[in-house]
Structure formats: structure tokens, C-alpha cells
Amino acid sequence: MRERTKRREGTVVSAKMAKTVVVQVDRLVEHPLYGKRLRRINHFMAHDEKGQCREGDRVLIIESRPLSRHKRWRVSRVLRKAAQ
């Protein structure tokens, strides 16, 4: 059976809020007509219950129920800590 929960890997760009981080997810898409590869960036607000994430961390986020007006994602785990 296929898993339905969406997962994204990205970099924390802001950790200034309480229990919330902003995660930047980069992806490459190919232009439908010209074939050139373009970089697309999305920002997701994610819930960080333990407050363990810092700016520059590489994290895995998973889709969840709406937690607030803008938060629809939760931090699943920290993949790599930022160099301090």
C-alpha cells in the first residue's frame, strides 16, 4: 500500500518563533517548452515541538493537520545540524 503522507527535505531559514520554523525546500523542474532546468523554492512553516531546530539545519518535514493559520507541516527529524 502506498504511503499518503507527503515528505519534504529542506533547510531551516528562520527559527525565531516559538515552536515554529520556516523551512526552505528547493527543487529542480524542467521548463515544459524549452527544457531548461529551473530552480524553484518554497517556504513551509513547520511545527517544532521540542525547539531543537536552528537556522541552517537540514530537516525532514511531514504533512499534518492544520496546526495554525499557516502551519500544515511538522518537523519529523533533523538530518544534519548546521555548522556553528
Backbone bond lengths (Angstrom), bond angles and torsions (degrees), N, CA, C in turn:
res aa  C-N    CA-C-N  psi(-1)  N-CA   C-N-CA  omega(-1)  CA-C   N-CA-C  phi
1 M - - - 1.455 - - 1.519 109.81 -
2 R 1.313 116.09 139.77 1.459 121.36 -176.21 1.523 111.11 -80.20
3 E 1.316 115.54 137.62 1.453 120.10 177.80 1.527 109.53 -77.35
4 R 1.329 117.64 134.75 1.454 121.26 -174.03 1.518 113.83 -99.85
5 T 1.323 117.98 -12.67 1.453 120.95 -178.57 1.522 109.94 -73.19
6 K 1.329 116.31 126.09 1.454 120.26 178.22 1.517 109.86 -76.50
7 R 1.313 115.83 143.26 1.462 122.40 178.78 1.521 108.37 -130.10
8 R 1.320 115.54 141.74 1.461 120.74 176.97 1.523 108.24 -137.44
9 E 1.311 115.26 146.47 1.457 120.84 176.01 1.516 107.39 -113.15
10 G 1.338 115.85 132.12 1.454 118.61 -177.39 1.514 112.36 -157.96
11 T 1.338 114.30 -175.79 1.455 122.56 -177.67 1.515 109.82 -112.44
12 V 1.323 117.00 135.93 1.467 121.39 177.79 1.529 108.32 -73.30
13 V 1.331 116.51 123.48 1.461 120.73 179.27 1.522 111.79 -107.33
14 S 1.330 117.96 -17.16 1.457 121.27 177.10 1.520 109.41 -149.72
15 A 1.341 115.12 131.81 1.463 120.72 177.91 1.526 109.15 -133.25
16 K 1.321 117.29 37.29 1.459 122.02 -173.56 1.520 113.44 -89.60
17 M 1.326 117.36 -13.42 1.459 120.83 -179.05 1.523 110.46 -93.40
18 A 1.323 115.56 161.19 1.466 120.24 177.74 1.528 109.19 -77.88
19 K 1.327 116.42 121.52 1.468 124.14 177.12 1.528 114.07 61.18
20 T 1.327 117.99 19.67 1.459 121.58 179.04 1.526 109.26 -136.94
21 V 1.323 115.82 136.45 1.464 121.38 173.90 1.516 108.50 -127.56
22 V 1.327 115.81 153.62 1.454 121.57 174.43 1.524 106.82 -104.09
23 V 1.336 115.58 124.05 1.461 121.86 -176.02 1.520 108.84 -112.40
24 Q 1.333 115.60 128.56 1.463 121.53 177.37 1.521 108.75 -96.73
25 V 1.334 115.80 123.68 1.460 121.76 179.97 1.524 107.87 -112.45
26 D 1.333 115.94 121.17 1.467 122.27 178.59 1.516 109.20 -99.48
27 R 1.323 116.35 143.33 1.461 120.58 174.77 1.518 108.66 -148.49
28 L 1.308 116.24 152.85 1.456 122.34 177.34 1.521 108.68 -105.49
29 V 1.333 116.40 128.62 1.454 121.35 176.46 1.522 108.39 -124.24
30 E 1.295 115.05 150.87 1.458 119.64 179.33 1.526 109.28 -96.58
31 H 1.325 115.99 133.28 1.456 120.41 178.33 1.529 108.66 -63.10
32 P 1.345 117.04 131.95 1.470 118.89 -173.74 1.529 114.71 -63.58
33 L 1.316 118.16 -30.67 1.461 120.66 -177.49 1.523 112.28 -97.96
34 Y 1.332 116.79 -47.46 1.467 120.69 -171.80 1.516 114.28 -93.41
35 G 1.322 117.49 -14.52 1.457 120.05 175.18 1.509 115.42 78.85
36 K 1.324 118.21 -1.64 1.456 120.62 179.58 1.525 109.26 -72.40
37 R 1.328 116.08 141.87 1.466 120.19 178.27 1.524 109.32 -85.01
38 L 1.328 114.89 128.29 1.456 121.62 -177.34 1.519 109.87 -116.42
39 R 1.332 116.10 143.92 1.458 120.59 177.80 1.512 109.13 -92.29
40 R 1.319 116.75 124.93 1.464 122.56 178.38 1.521 108.34 -114.29
41 I 1.324 115.99 138.66 1.457 122.03 -177.61 1.524 108.98 -121.78
42 N 1.338 116.46 132.70 1.461 122.42 173.80 1.517 108.71 -124.88
43 H 1.328 115.79 143.49 1.456 121.31 174.93 1.527 108.53 -109.51
44 F 1.324 116.18 131.13 1.454 122.02 178.09 1.521 108.79 -123.04
45 M 1.340 115.85 135.63 1.459 119.95 172.62 1.521 106.57 -88.33
46 A 1.332 116.07 126.98 1.456 121.08 -175.65 1.524 110.46 -126.39
47 H 1.335 114.92 146.26 1.456 121.84 -179.40 1.521 109.83 -81.49
48 D 1.330 116.26 126.36 1.461 123.12 179.06 1.526 107.45 -120.21
49 E 1.317 116.15 88.12 1.469 121.71 -172.52 1.522 112.84 -59.00
50 K 1.323 117.66 -43.44 1.460 121.28 -175.27 1.525 113.21 -85.35
51 G 1.315 118.05 -11.50 1.461 121.18 -179.07 1.516 112.59 68.11
52 Q 1.320 117.14 32.72 1.459 121.58 -175.11 1.525 113.71 -89.15
53 C 1.318 118.34 -15.46 1.461 121.47 -175.68 1.523 111.58 -83.43
54 R 1.325 115.48 142.77 1.454 123.13 175.28 1.522 108.14 -127.27
55 E 1.319 116.42 163.97 1.469 120.34 179.15 1.522 109.97 -59.60
56 G 1.322 115.31 135.72 1.455 121.37 179.27 1.516 114.17 95.42
57 D 1.336 118.43 -11.80 1.463 121.45 178.52 1.523 110.51 -68.77
58 R 1.316 115.90 145.07 1.464 121.90 173.93 1.532 106.47 -95.42
59 V 1.337 117.92 122.93 1.463 121.20 -174.02 1.518 111.45 -130.03
60 L 1.326 115.19 159.62 1.452 122.86 172.75 1.523 106.73 -108.69
61 I 1.336 117.02 125.09 1.464 120.86 178.97 1.522 108.62 -114.98
62 I 1.346 115.15 148.26 1.460 120.61 178.79 1.521 108.87 -125.54
63 E 1.304 115.41 148.91 1.451 122.00 -179.19 1.526 109.88 -69.15
64 S 1.338 116.83 143.71 1.461 120.88 179.27 1.521 109.21 -143.46
65 R 1.316 114.88 -177.15 1.462 119.56 175.52 1.524 108.70 -67.69
66 P 1.339 118.80 161.60 1.462 120.18 177.60 1.537 110.78 -61.64
67 L 1.325 116.01 123.83 1.459 121.70 -179.06 1.522 111.73 -100.15
68 S 1.312 117.15 -25.27 1.458 122.82 175.35 1.525 107.06 -160.24
69 R 1.309 116.89 -166.91 1.463 120.30 -176.36 1.531 112.60 -59.30
70 H 1.325 117.05 -38.92 1.462 120.56 -176.52 1.525 114.33 -114.96
71 K 1.322 118.22 -13.04 1.469 120.70 -175.10 1.522 111.71 -89.46
72 R 1.337 115.09 118.47 1.467 122.13 176.47 1.522 111.10 -128.76
73 W 1.320 117.31 8.94 1.463 122.64 -175.68 1.520 110.05 -132.28
74 R 1.341 116.44 154.34 1.457 123.34 175.77 1.520 109.15 -125.85
75 V 1.327 116.58 146.15 1.461 120.69 175.40 1.518 107.40 -75.82
76 S 1.328 116.53 119.93 1.456 121.51 179.73 1.527 110.02 -81.95
77 R 1.331 116.33 -51.71 1.464 120.17 177.35 1.525 109.96 -162.06
78 V 1.323 114.00 158.93 1.465 121.37 176.60 1.517 107.04 -90.25
79 L 1.325 116.16 120.34 1.455 120.60 -178.13 1.522 111.87 -83.45
80 R 1.349 116.34 -39.34 1.467 121.14 -179.06 1.517 108.73 -151.08
81 K 1.315 116.97 128.75 1.462 121.46 177.95 1.522 109.09 -78.13
82 A 1.323 115.57 150.35 1.461 121.37 178.83 1.523 109.88 -71.72
83 A 1.321 115.63 147.04 1.465 120.03 177.15 1.524 108.60 -71.87
84 Q 1.318 116.15 125.30 1.474 120.62 -177.96 1.498 111.54 -99.71
